[in-house]
Amino acid sequence: MMLLLVSSTSFASSPKTFDGLQLQVADNRWASWPIVGQAEFTWFWFDVYRSTLRTPDGIYHGEGKTAALQIEYQRKISAQELLKATRKQWLEMDYNESLIDRWINYLATLFPSVVKGDQLIYVSQGGQGKLYFHPVKQTLQFVGTINDTELDRAFLGIWLATNTEYPDLRLQLIGEK
């Protein structure tokens, strides 16, 4: 199981610092970007999520480039379960445990529990990014901003890094399988 993240207050700002709904509506250009690839994550017999990677030109240009990752959940998952899975992924990728703890503690204040059909979307501008939550049958909600290049890459790395735990999903997302 994998998920999305944002970091400590030195790395992120909450949506309260922005113009609320105006920013949310004005900042969804990523939704019209072409799809690079799609993948479905299944754990044993459970469908967990469907993921879609988009870029402005429909081509994955590698780490540190503009991209949007959409995760549509196929089952109910608590925020605590998502946080636990994210932590596990970062530990597997050999990130510093104290840094992971800071990221997870901040994310716990932002991250929602999800139900089937809910989406989390992370839009990276190559070192900075924005996290959105799109509850099923509701409007898109801005969650927070990541202003730290390391966190931006660590987050997307769960799905896109060459050392991801799920290389087949990565290849599907980047359009190579």
Buried (B, 14 or more C-beta within 10 A) or exposed (E): BBBBBBBBEEBBBBBEEBEEEEBBEEBBEBEEBEBBBBBEBEEEEEEBBBBBBBBBEEEBBEBBBBBBBBBBBBEEBEBEBBBBBBBBBBEEBEBEEEBBEBBBEBBEEBBBEBEEEBBBBBBBBBBBBBBBBBBEEEEBBBBBBBBBBBBBBBBBBBBBBEEBBBEEBBBBBBBEE
